Amino acid sequence: MGCLGNECPSSLHQTLLLLNLLEGVPAYNMNPKKIPFWMAWLLILACAISYRFLLRIESTEKVTETWVALPVLLLVVGSLVCRILIIPKIQKKLFQAYVIGLAMAEFAAVLGIYFLPYYQDLFFTMSVSCILTYLPNFITIPSKR
């Protein structure tokens, strides 16, 4: 099926039309300063999800000592404190604080798998929920003055 005359627009014309449609899409007009944030976020999220399915340990014995869960809960709370209280206020070393908060959330899933395999689903869900709060759309990067 070929085009006759000017009935079929060229591929360049189609590309330009597509680019005009994408101008209003927020992801298309992404801030280039956020690319490292997106890369770190996607990598940490993918690792946390893959840990859950690759390192899964089956355990039927329930742990009755609640103090064993304390390190995992401290990591999750520390990650949320970093995201909610620290990151919005700092101007310098934003990326470092971002990665530290993500790492704390991811490490909570790893500790849950090895130390509390009976509750690994709970800690995996808490870890992924923390990682989702670090979505780079919600991070404001200060402009240099």
C-alpha positions in Angstrom: 0.0 0.0 0.0 1.8 3.1 -1.2 0.8 6.7 -0.9 0.0 8.8 -4.0 1.0 12.4 -4.2 0.6 14.3 -1.0 -2.0 12.0 0.6 0.6 10.3 2.9 2.8 12.5 5.1 6.5 11.8 5.2 8.1 10.1 8.2 9.7 13.4 9.2 6.2 15.1 9.1 4.8 12.2 11.3 7.7 12.6 13.7 7.1 16.3 14.0 3.4 15.8 14.7 4.3 13.2 17.4 6.7 15.6 19.0 4.1 18.3 19.0 1.7 15.9 20.8 4.4 15.0 23.3 5.1 18.6 24.3 2.3 18.5 26.9 3.5 15.2 28.4 5.4 15.8 31.7 7.8 12.9 31.2 8.8 14.2 27.8 9.7 17.5 29.3 11.7 16.0 32.2 14.2 18.1 34.0 17.7 16.8 32.9 18.9 17.3 36.5 16.6 14.6 37.6 18.0 11.8 35.3 20.4 10.5 38.0 17.5 10.5 40.5 15.4 8.5 38.1 18.2 6.1 37.4 19.0 5.5 41.1 15.3 5.1 41.9 14.6 2.6 39.1 17.7 0.6 40.0 16.9 0.4 43.7 13.3 -0.5 43.1 14.3 -3.2 40.6 16.8 -4.6 43.1 14.3 -4.7 46.0 11.8 -6.5 43.8 14.3 -9.0 42.5 15.6 -9.7 46.0 12.2 -10.7 47.0 11.8 -13.3 44.3 15.5 -14.5 43.9 16.5 -14.7 47.6 13.1 -15.9 48.9 13.5 -18.2 52.0 10.6 -20.4 52.9 10.0 -20.4 56.6 7.0 -21.7 58.6 8.3 -20.9 62.1 6.9 -17.7 63.5 9.2 -15.5 65.5 7.7 -14.4 68.8 10.3 -12.0 69.9 9.3 -8.6 68.6 12.7 -7.0 69.3 14.1 -8.9 66.3 12.0 -6.7 64.0 13.4 -3.5 65.6 16.4 -3.0 63.1 14.1 -3.4 60.1 11.5 -1.0 61.5 14.3 1.5 62.4 15.5 1.4 58.8 12.0 2.0 57.4 11.4 4.9 59.8 14.8 6.3 59.2 14.2 6.2 55.4 10.9 8.0 55.8 12.4 10.6 58.1 15.1 11.2 55.5 12.5 11.6 52.8 10.0 13.7 54.6 12.1 15.9 56.9 15.7 16.0 55.6 15.5 16.0 51.8 13.0 18.9 51.4 15.2 21.2 53.6 18.7 20.6 52.2 20.2 22.4 49.3 23.6 20.7 49.0 24.3 17.0 48.9 20.7 16.3 47.8 21.6 13.3 45.7 23.6 11.7 48.5 20.8 12.0 51.0 18.4 10.6 48.3 20.6 7.5 47.8 21.1 7.0 51.6 17.3 7.1 52.1 16.7 4.7 49.2 19.4 2.3 50.5 17.9 2.3 54.0 14.5 1.3 52.5 16.1 -1.4 50.3 18.2 -2.8 53.2 15.0 -3.3 55.2 13.8 -5.8 52.6 17.1 -7.7 52.7 17.2 -7.9 56.5 13.6 -9.0 56.4 14.4 -11.9 54.1 17.4 -13.2 56.1 16.5 -12.4 59.7 12.7 -12.7 59.7 11.8 -15.0 56.8 8.3 -15.6 58.2 7.6 -11.8 57.8 9.4 -11.2 54.6 6.3 -10.3 52.7 5.5 -7.6 55.3 9.0 -6.1 55.2 9.1 -6.3 51.4 5.9 -4.4 51.2 7.1 -1.8 53.7 10.4 -1.4 51.8 8.7 -1.0 48.4 6.3 1.5 49.9 9.2 3.5 51.2 11.0 3.4 47.9 7.8 4.6 46.1 7.9 7.8 48.3 11.2 8.6 46.7 9.6 8.9 43.3 11.7 11.7 41.6 8.6 13.6 40.5 8.2 14.7 44.1 11.8 15.8 44.6 12.5 19.5 44.1 15.9 20.2 42.9 17.1 23.7 43.9 18.2 26.0 41.1 21.7 27.4 41.3 21.8 31.2 41.8 
